[in-house]
Amino acid sequence: MSWEPLDISNPDADEVIGDGPFDEMAATIEKIAEIYKAELGRLPTINEMVTTFKQALETRIDETTKEGEDHELLSIKFRLKKIPKRQKYKEGDVLRAKLANGEYVFGRLFVIDMMGPRIGVYDSKGMDSKDIDTIIKKPLIVKITPIHYENMQDRREWEVIDHREIKEDELKNPFGPGAISGTNDQLIAANYYYGLSDEKYYDIDKWIIKKE
């Protein structure tokens, strides 16, 4: 089990969080959500979730926390921030992102598996967003590789613009490394391929389909 300080600016602090407790808490949160859906036909609000946690902790604070012997829990606060609606995506979606020179480049979501969404990038710099059927006939320049779901869902670094069902022969396109990070590695690779940026990562040649 790995542990890390709650305050990353003070790595020697006593208060830490571990992946084991995180996994247990996440599983409990998911179970609570399932109960709300089963009983009420909806997900809980943040206030309902936090209040449930507070009331449960209040009854067990003395036996489960370091401060519990001589403290009582008075409140737990939370804050929300409005964000853009999360982008939905599925296998076969046609995607676009902006290259370093401001032109669009296009990709495709080929597979969603245990690694999450896997996308490839077509040789499509500067093509018209309306010319989808021509775009998806272009060869790939970046292999089919995993991308963090937040890049798709929250940050929308690849925008879903259309959809075409994936054909069996399209899955014969080359798959790249199974590595995944929080950066937009596919766009970094596309910029590098077109000579628009010197930014790269150590195994970028394993991601790019070289020109013949």
C-alpha positions, 0 to 999 in steps of 0.5 A: 500500500502506498501513502502520501502526505495530505499536504504535498508541500510538507512531505514530512507531515504526519497526516497521510492518505493511502490508496487502500483507504481511498479505495474503500471510501470510493467503494462505499460512496458507490454503494450509497449511490446505488442505494439511492438509485434503487430506492429513490430512482436518482443519485444522491445530492452532494449535501445528502452524501456529505451529511450521511458521512458526517452522521456516520462519523459522529457515531464512531468518532471516538473509536475510529479517529485519533482526535475522537477521545476528547473532540466531537465533530461539529460540521463538515463543509463542502464547496461546489463549482459549476463546470461545463457539462461533461462530454460523453463519448463512445467507440466510433466517435470522430474527434478533433483537436487544435494543433500548435499552428491553430489548424485542426487535426482529427482522430477517432475513438477506436476502443474503450477497454480496461485502460479507458478510451483509446484513440488514434490520430489521422493524417488530417492536418487542416482538413474540413470538419465537415468532410468526415468520411474522407477524414476516416479514410486517411492513414493514422499518424498516431497509433491507437493509444490510451488517453485519460478519460478526463482529457475527453470528459472534462477538459475536452481536449479532443472534441467529439464532432461526429460518429461512425461505427467502427468496422472490423478492418479498422481495428487492424490499425496499429496499437501503440504503448499501453501507457497513460498519463494526464497529458494529451500525448496524442496531440503532442505526438501529432504536433511532433509528427508535423514538425510544429513542436519540439515537445516529445516524450522518451518513447514518442517513436513508439506512438508515431506511425512513420512516413514511408 
